[in-house]
Amino acid sequence: KSVVAIVGRPNVGKSTIFNRLVGERISIVEDIPGVTRDRIYAEAEWLTSKFNLIDTGGIEIGDEPLLVQMRQQAEIAIDEADVIIFLLNGREGITGADEEVAKLLFKSNKPVVLGINKIDNPEMRETIYEYYSLGFGEPFPISGSHGLGLGDLLDAVVGHFPQRSEEVYDEETIYFSLIGRPNVGKSSLVNAMLNEERVIVSEIEGTTRDAIDTTLTRDEQDYVIIDTAGMRKRGKVYETTEKYSVLRALKAIERSDVVLVLIDAETGIREQDKKIAGYAHEAGRAIVIVVNKWDTVESNEKAMKEFETKVRAHFQYLDYAPVVFLSAKTKKRLHTLLPAVKLASENHAKRVPTNVLNDVIMDAIAMNPTPTLKGKRLKVLYATQVAVKPPSFVVFVNDPELMHFSYERFLENKIRDAFGFVGTPIKLFARRRQ
Ligand code: GDP
């Protein structure tokens, strides 16, 4: 999917436009404590194109002076986006800060579409010609608050989308990404994996612009590590800001089958870890929790058990994710990682036979009778798997209202135990069938 970023001075209306373009698409799918979806990255749709939209204004970069902040936002857009919407305030004309940003964008050679905001009525359209001087071609008059002109703007944006050769997505290949706070060791772990014996490496450039994916083959299984470029290209100021790491994580998660959630054994679990892990869970990807820097801890079975208990307590909703302990630095226990990734991926894509599924459900019901509500009992008729990645099941019942949350969890766990869905979330839906 292409990525579009909105840049512009504060108060030109970036968030308003962002919300307009994203519409109602953002909803909090699940209430996970500690996870509130930052509205800086979301999916939008225009005609037949779906794309991801970034509001760079939402990435607060400390209390830097305006000009520095804007320069950094422009750099983020240049690094992350295929097309940039440069938003200006049509009531203020071109300011010095706008010119600075324009210079940066111009140098980057990325396609830029000019949106001139706050043009709320037709008479004001006369004023937009001055914006031609920025050198980005036709300026599009829009009104974020009235929702005017967005269609033409989007036509221009979509027109710049790179014509990619179809992403070579091979069903047999396992796509995975590494996410985690800055300095947990993502780059180190990628490098360690690539330098491991018995691993064959090749880089595929240009799956998305500026992203470099790396394929590696081990024990005849192909893997693709997503966006290793993002991990190698380092040292920019904004890389340490929390929202930027969230943005990177969301981008990587989207293309992954399996997400490795990295935790730093040395510093322990932080609030930001939980947030980042929450995104992977919400997206329904397979997950492996990787406790890195295990060399800094006295490493024995007992320490591992204790740390795992802590992980389980902090990430209760990730009870399905296996925990791998390793050191990217010394490569200790590194060999345990890819097998865990492979298992999680297989389970994520697993289909179970309907008859066995129904046997499991009926056994579960025999063991723990269905709940009643106001004298009415839940009746389960049958169940079927409707999707993979993640495995999703529909249970047909007399009345979905009677499916109590705890009973749903109970059935989910029975399915999980019966088929061994280690590493993957599974979903269960109750549907009415008379
Ligand atoms: P990233 O920001 O998540 O990509 O983290 P880096 O890979 O850049 O690592 C951050 C710091 O942690 C660097 O100084 C690494 O040398 C160090 N580091 C990474 N992995 C390990 C490890 O397994 N053990 C120890 N002791 N240090 C590590």
Residues whose N, C-alpha, C, O or C-beta is under 5 A from the ligand:
A	BS01	GDP	R181 P182 N183 V184 G185 K186 S187 S188 L189 M231 N292 K293 W294 D295 T296 L326 S327 A328 K329
